[in-house]
């Protein structure tokens, strides 16, 4: 037991001579503990944030929303391609009005806009890509990951 008493005496003498050393050690120790705990809590928060985002992406509300949006876009692509086909195949007679712009241009622009939205959603991990690639209950498995070009859609749509 005399070893502990001697050590305590030495520590007390050392503290009386240089109190800033002992205070510095305590400060460094407390600061180190605070930093380690802060980093640990930050890591846990970061992991739980990503876990929450994964739960949101694979949740039923997002799956329903992505299914609806992609299926609407796919059907709109088909309908717009049919409209382009109809306008291109329409014959103009003498009694038909003179148009400043060909209506096919407007339908082609609409097709490009819908295609861009479809492609963006299907390639974005936080939207339809995760819903399509993961084994979730959805109707997106049979759809292509990229929308067909207008010419490709016209080959399938126009007779």
C-alpha positions, 0 to 999 in steps of 0.5 A, a space after each residue: 500500500 505504501 506504493 499508492 501513497 508515495 505515488 499520490 504524494 508525488 502527484 500532489 507535489 507535481 501538481 503544486 509545482 506545475 498545475 497547468 500540466 495536470 489541468 492540460 492533461 485533464 483538458 486533453 482527456 475530456 476534449 478527446 472523449 468529447 470528440 470521440 463521442 461526437 464522431 461516434 454520434 455523427 457516424 450513427 446519425 449519418 448511417 441512420 440517415 441513409 437507412 431512412 432514405 433507403 426505407 423511403 425509397 423502397 416504401 410503398 408510397 414511393 413505389 406507388 408514385 414511381 409506378 404511376 409516373 413511369 407507367 403514365 410516361 410510357 403510355 404517353 410516349 405510345 400515344 404521342 408516337 401515334 399522334 405523330 404518325 397520324 399527323 404525318 400520314 394525314 393528307 392535305 386537301 385543297 380545303 384544308 387550312 394553311 398552317 404556319 407550323 406543322 403539327 408534327 413538330 409540336 408532337 415531336 417536342 412533346 415526345 422528347 419532353 416525355 422521353 427526357 422525364 422517363 429516362 431521368 426517372 428510370 436512371 435516378 437511384 432515388 426515383 424509379 431505378 431502385 424500384 425497378 432494380 430491387 425485388 419490390 412489387 412493381 410493374 416496371 420490370 418489363 419496361 426498358 430502362 431508356 425510352 425508345 427514340 421517336 423513330 423507333 416508336 414510329 416503326 412500332 406504331 405506324 403501319 
